[in-house]
């Protein structure tokens, strides 16, 4: 450089930083000739946290974006509880860049759940057949059951039901009413001969499980 010459320098772009003094001019002397460019880290960056079903790749909870992040800073997030799921990676740390900043938490559906099918008498809620219990189900599964035939009873609609397996009680209830189309017959017999000594009488319109004397 030539003594007394004027030189102009422009600051280069540095990823993640803002130029505070983009251009500087100095006059060359016999002493220290130095241009200092100052930078500040970007504070307008962001990162997004996503919550994904590991098996299906579907989002199980709305993603959250955090703004006003500082370049090169570290952020740590803990996976929140999501009903029906277990966390695969409970905690993640990333360093903020000028690119895409993403934390992805993966979840697996809870398995080993059960559901119960109950068979009840309408109005009394009396159990008229042992309940059916099905285990080893996965959260979110859809299951369909049909009402079974029970001697002496008539099924009440609906006779088929579908539920989605949840974390709490999973119960399907089917209701029944007693048959009213039954009958009984009274016979009159000579004990010695076995002959009928009077015409038998049949009474219709009887209700299942009723006692008659």
C-alpha positions in Angstrom: 0.0 0.0 0.0 1.1 3.6 -0.7 1.5 6.1 2.1 -1.4 8.5 2.2 -3.6 6.3 0.0 -7.3 6.0 0.8 -8.6 2.4 0.9 -12.2 1.3 1.2 -13.3 -2.1 2.4 -16.7 -3.7 2.5 -17.4 -6.3 5.1 -18.1 -9.8 3.8 -21.4 -11.6 4.6 -21.0 -14.2 7.4 -23.8 -16.8 7.9 -25.7 -16.2 11.0 -24.4 -12.7 11.6 -25.6 -9.1 10.9 -23.0 -6.5 9.6 -22.9 -3.6 11.9 -20.5 -1.5 9.8 -20.8 -2.8 6.2 -18.2 -0.4 4.8 -15.0 1.3 6.2 -12.5 3.8 4.8 -8.9 4.4 6.1 -5.9 6.4 5.0 -2.6 4.5 4.9 0.0 5.7 7.4 3.3 4.3 8.6 1.7 3.0 11.8 -0.9 0.3 12.2 -3.4 0.3 9.4 -6.4 -1.8 10.5 -10.0 -2.0 9.6 -12.3 -3.8 12.1 -15.7 -5.0 11.0 -18.1 -5.8 13.8 -20.9 -8.3 13.7 -23.9 -9.3 15.8 -25.5 -12.7 15.9 -28.9 -12.9 14.2 -31.8 -12.9 16.7 -34.6 -13.3 14.2 -34.4 -17.1 13.7 -36.8 -19.8 14.8 -37.2 -23.4 15.5 -40.2 -25.8 15.2 -41.1 -28.8 17.4 -43.1 -31.6 15.8 -44.8 -34.6 17.3 -44.9 -37.6 15.0 -46.4 -41.2 15.2 -43.3 -43.2 14.5 -45.2 -46.0 12.7 -47.4 -43.9 10.4 -45.5 -40.6 10.2 -48.6 -38.7 11.0 -48.6 -35.6 13.2 -50.4 -36.5 16.5 -50.2 -33.0 18.0 -49.9 -29.5 16.4 -46.4 -28.4 15.8 -45.1 -25.4 17.8 -42.8 -22.7 16.4 -40.6 -20.6 18.7 -39.4 -17.2 17.2 -36.7 -14.7 18.2 -34.0 -17.3 18.5 -30.3 -16.4 18.5 -27.9 -17.9 15.9 -25.6 -20.6 17.3 -27.5 -20.9 20.6 -28.5 -24.3 22.0 -32.1 -25.1 22.7 -33.4 -28.2 24.6 -36.9 -29.4 24.5 -38.7 -32.2 26.4 -41.4 -34.2 24.7 -44.8 -33.6 26.3 -47.2 -36.3 27.3 -49.7 -37.3 24.6 -52.6 -39.5 25.5 -52.4 -42.9 24.1 -48.7 -42.7 23.2 -45.3 -43.4 24.7 -42.3 -41.2 24.0 -39.5 -42.7 21.9 -37.0 -39.8 22.4 -38.0 -37.8 25.5 -35.5 -35.0 25.1 -33.7 -33.3 22.2 -31.1 -30.5 21.9 -30.3 -28.6 18.7 -28.0 -25.6 17.8 -29.8 -22.8 16.0 -28.7 -22.2 12.4 -29.9 -20.1 9.5 -31.4 -23.1 7.9 -34.3 -25.3 9.0 -34.3 -25.8 12.7 -36.5 -28.7 13.7 -36.9 -30.9 16.7 -39.0 -34.0 16.0 -40.3 -36.1 18.8 -41.4 -39.6 17.9 -44.1 -41.5 19.7 -45.4 -45.1 19.7 -49.1 -46.1 20.4 -49.8 -47.7 23.7 -50.6 -51.4 23.3 -51.8 -54.1 25.7 -55.2 -52.3 26.2 -58.5 -54.1 26.7 -62.2 -53.7 25.9 -65.2 -55.3 27.5 -68.6 -56.4 26.0 -71.5 -56.4 28.4 -74.9 -58.1 27.9 -77.6 -56.5 30.0 -81.3 -56.6 30.6 -82.9 -53.4 29.5 -84.3 -51.2 32.3 -82.8 -53.3 35.1 -79.1 -53.4 33.8 -79.0 -56.9 35.2 -76.1 -58.9 33.7 -77.6 -61.9 31.8 -74.5 -63.4 30.3 -70.8 -63.3 31.3 -69.0 -60.3 29.8 -66.5 -60.8 27.0 -63.1 -59.3 27.6 -60.6 -58.8 24.8 -57.0 -57.7 25.5 -53.8 -56.9 23.6 -55.4 -54.0 21.7 -53.6 -50.9 20.5 -54.6 -47.3 21.3 -56.7 -45.9 18.4 -57.8 -49.4 17.1 -61.4 -49.6 15.9 -63.2 -52.7 17.0 -66.7 -53.9 16.1 -68.8 -56.3 18.1 -72.2 -57.9 17.5 -74.8 -58.9 20.1 -74.8 -62.6 20.9 -77.9 -64.8 21.1 -79.0 -65.4 24.7 -81.7 -68.0 25.5 -84.9 -66.5 26.6 -84.1 -62.9 25.5 -84.6 -60.7 22.4 -81.9 -58.3 21.3 -82.6 -54.6 21.4 -81.3 -52.4 18.6 -78.5 -51.5 18.0 -77.2 -55.0 17.8 -73.8 -54.0 16.4 -71.4 -51.4 17.7 -68.0 -50.0 16.8 -65.7 -48.2 19.3 -62.2 -46.7 19.1 -59.8 -48.0 21.8 -58.9 -45.3 24.3 -56.9 -45.1 27.4 -59.9 -45.3 29.8 -62.6 -47.9 30.0 -63.5 -49.3 26.7 -67.0 -50.8 27.1 -69.6 -52.0 24.6 -73.1 -52.6 26.0 -75.8 -54.6 24.4 -79.3 -54.7 25.8 -82.0 -57.4 25.8 -85.6 -57.8 26.8 -87.3 -61.1 28.0 -89.3 -63.1 25.5 -93.0 -62.7 25.9 -94.1 -65.3 23.3 -93.6 -68.4 25.5 -96.3 -70.8 26.8 -96.8 -73.6 29.4 -99.2 -76.6 29.3 -101.1 -78.2 32.2 -102.0 -81.9 31.9 -104.3 -84.0 34.0 -103.3 -87.7 34.2 -104.6 -90.9 35.8 -101.6 -91.9 37.8 -102.4 -95.6 37.5 -103.2 -95.8 33.8 -101.3 -92.8 32.5 -104.5 -91.8 30.6 -105.4 -88.2 30.2 -108.6 -87.6 32.3 -109.1 -84.0 31.3 -108.1 -82.0 28.3 -104.7 -80.3 28.7 -104.7 -76.5 28.9 -102.0 -74.3 27.3 -101.4 -70.8 28.4 -99.7 -68.5 25.9 -98.2 -65.1 26.1 -95.8 -66.1 28.9 -92.7 -64.2 29.9 -89.3 -65.9 30.1 -88.1 -66.7 33.6 -91.5 -65.9 35.2 -92.8 -68.2 37.9 -96.2 -69.7 37.5 -98.2 -71.6 40.2 
